[in-house]
Amino acid sequence: MKFKEWIVLLVFVAMAIITSNLIGYDISVFDSMNGVLILCGITLIAVLVAKVIPLKLPIIFYCSLLGLLFAAPMSPFSEVVTEAAGKIEFKAPLTIVGALAGISIGASFHEFKKQGWKMIVVALVVMTSTYLGSLLISQVVLKLTNAI
């Protein structure tokens, strides 16, 4: 994707996250704006880094690494980044990611059908295992922390 396309996509996603934060969690646009701008900035830096570094790693790798570096306690930006990102409800971006994933799956559904019924079984096993694994981990953590 071209850099301009990334910017257009991030503007769309930023507006959707701010709207989701406002409607679903009653967090004002101004409270969400700084966090969304910081997250979009980290994403744009990750896109640039992915284009500069010759390794063929996914952009999400660079995004995660940069996010960790900016939010790490030794970073001069950590307080600003964690405070601003803390005002974004975690589930607000997930709603948008889920919607975009659904659109992506819908667009490539014909290719998915060509894989045959075995891919459906594999997909169901992977999704079920991921859900059950998350369920198990959260149950253990909640028990250990006496939250339940």
C-alpha positions in Angstrom: 0.0 0.0 0.0 1.2 3.5 -0.7 1.8 6.0 2.1 -1.2 8.1 1.1 -3.5 5.1 1.3 -2.2 4.4 4.8 -3.1 8.0 5.8 -6.6 7.7 4.3 -7.1 4.4 6.1 -5.8 5.7 9.4 -8.1 8.8 9.2 -11.1 6.5 8.6 -10.0 4.2 11.5 -9.3 7.1 13.8 -12.8 8.6 13.2 -14.3 5.2 13.8 -12.4 4.7 17.0 -13.4 8.1 18.3 -17.0 7.6 17.4 -17.0 4.1 19.0 -15.4 5.6 22.1 -18.0 8.3 22.2 -21.1 6.2 21.6 -20.1 3.0 23.4 -18.2 4.4 26.4 -19.2 8.0 26.8 -15.7 9.3 26.4 -15.6 12.7 24.7 -14.0 13.4 21.4 -11.4 15.6 22.9 -10.4 13.0 25.5 -10.0 10.3 22.8 -8.3 12.6 20.2 -4.8 12.6 21.8 -4.7 8.8 22.2 -5.9 8.2 18.7 -3.4 10.6 17.2 -0.6 9.0 19.1 -1.6 5.5 18.0 -2.0 6.7 14.4 1.5 8.3 14.7 3.0 5.1 15.9 1.4 3.3 13.1 2.7 5.7 10.5 6.2 5.5 11.9 5.9 1.7 11.7 4.9 1.9 8.1 7.9 4.1 7.3 10.2 1.8 9.3 8.9 -1.3 7.4 9.7 0.4 4.1 13.2 1.4 5.2 14.3 -1.8 6.9 15.0 -4.5 4.4 13.6 -7.3 6.5 10.2 -8.6 5.3 8.4 -8.5 8.7 4.7 -7.6 9.0 4.0 -4.0 9.9 2.2 -5.1 13.0 5.6 -6.3 14.3 7.0 -2.8 14.0 3.9 -1.3 15.3 4.0 -3.4 18.4 7.7 -2.9 18.9 7.4 0.9 18.6 4.4 1.0 20.9 6.3 -0.9 23.5 9.3 1.4 23.1 7.3 4.5 23.4 5.3 3.3 26.4 8.3 1.7 28.2 9.2 3.4 31.5 12.6 4.4 30.2 11.1 6.3 27.3 10.8 10.1 27.6 7.4 9.8 26.0 6.0 7.0 28.2 3.9 9.1 30.5 2.3 11.0 27.6 1.7 7.8 25.6 0.3 5.8 28.4 -2.0 8.6 29.7 -3.3 9.4 26.2 -3.8 5.8 25.1 -5.4 5.0 28.5 -8.3 7.3 27.6 -9.2 5.0 24.6 -11.4 2.1 25.6 -9.6 -1.0 24.6 -12.7 -2.5 22.9 -13.2 0.6 20.7 -10.4 -0.3 18.3 -11.3 -4.0 18.4 -14.8 -3.2 17.1 -13.2 -1.5 14.1 -10.6 -4.2 13.6 -13.4 -6.8 13.7 -15.4 -4.9 11.1 -12.4 -4.6 8.8 -11.6 -8.3 9.2 -15.1 -9.2 8.3 -15.0 -7.0 5.2 -11.6 -8.6 4.3 -13.0 -12.1 4.7 -16.1 -11.3 2.7 -13.9 -9.9 -0.1 -11.8 -13.1 -0.3 -14.6 -15.6 0.5 -14.5 -17.0 -3.1 -10.8 -17.8 -2.7 -11.6 -19.4 0.7 -14.2 -21.7 -0.8 -11.7 -23.0 -3.3 -9.6 -24.3 -0.4 -12.3 -26.9 0.2 -14.1 -28.1 3.3 -10.8 -29.0 5.1 -10.0 -25.3 5.5 -13.4 -24.7 7.2 -12.5 -27.5 9.7 -9.1 -26.0 10.3 -10.6 -22.5 10.7 -13.2 -23.8 13.2 -10.5 -25.7 15.2 -8.2 -22.6 15.3 -11.0 -20.3 16.4 -12.3 -22.7 19.0 -8.8 -23.4 20.4 -8.0 -19.7 20.6 -11.3 -19.0 22.4 -10.8 -21.8 24.8 -7.2 -20.9 25.4 -8.1 -17.3 26.2 -10.9 -18.5 28.4 -8.5 -20.8 30.4 -5.9 -18.1 30.8 -8.4 -15.5 31.9 -10.0 -17.9 34.4 -6.6 -18.8 35.9 -5.5 -15.1 36.2 -8.8 -14.1 37.7 -8.6 -16.9 40.2 -5.0 -16.1 41.1 -5.8 -12.4 41.6 -9.0 -13.3 43.7 -11.1 -11.3 41.2 -13.6 -14.2 41.2 
